[in-house]
Amino acid sequence: MTKNEQTKLYKENQATINGMSVQIAGASGVSVDEIRSEANFIFCECCDKYKPEIGAFSKFFGNALYFRLYKYCRKRSRQMSELHEDITPLIDSINCHSDNLVDITLENLSRDGRQAVELVFNLAPEYAERKRKLTKGRLKHELRGTGWTHRRVERAFHEIACAIQ
């Protein structure tokens, strides 16, 4: 398939990519941008694998897109569950250990890791006043609200969990 043919097919299927990305993001909790990125990757793979004798590209691509995005979101959901388990020791560690241990751990973290931990310290009293727990989900929401990407949040959480173990 030539570059011009791929460009034409992409323009013809762009609405499918965007529509399915928004639909699956709403159902899965994975960001639209992340799903759209994966959908574009799937499109490129489908262009490489497509044979005209199997039928219309749009049907071939639509089926592949749906099932591959479903599989991708299931995998991301499992990864997020594992990450949730990874961050629990961080919160317990911050609550149970002295400030010196936290200072030593913070020195070894990246800038993003330190920002995430500082946000925990800054938000914890505010949440305590409202008698709410500062959960991983709420912390993630706060970070995403400041412009962090899903992947950036995941990396910071993973780095913090590794640092305290």
HUTA-V42817 format. One line per field, one symbol per residue. ss: DSSP state (A for helix, B for strand, O for the rest). phi: phi as a letter, one per 30 degrees, with the letter a starting at -180 (. if undefined). psi: psi as a letter, one per 30 degrees, with the letter a starting at -180 (. if undefined). Layout:
ss: ???
phi: ???
psi: ???
//
This chain:
ss: OOAAAAAAAAAAAAAAAAAAAAAAAAAAOOOAAAAAAAAAAAAAAAAAAOOAAAOOAAAAAAAAAAAAAAAAAAAAAAAAAAAAAAAAAAAAAAAAOOAAAAAAAAAOOOAAAAAAAAAAAAAAAAAAAOOOOOOAAAAAAAAAAOOOOAAAAAAAAAAAAAAAO
phi: .dddddddddddcddddddddddddddcidddddddddddddedddddcdbeddkddedededddedddedddddddddddddddddedddddddccdddddddddddddeddddddddedddeddddddhbdddedddddddddcjddedddedddddddddcd
psi: kleeeeeeeeefgeeeeeeeeeeeeefffkkeeeeeeeeeeeeeeeeefkkfffakeeeeeeeeeeeeeeeeeeeeeeeeeeeeeefefeeeeefflleeeeeeeefflleeeeeeeeeeeefeeeeeeghkkjleeeeeeeeefggkleeeeeeeeeeeeeef.
//
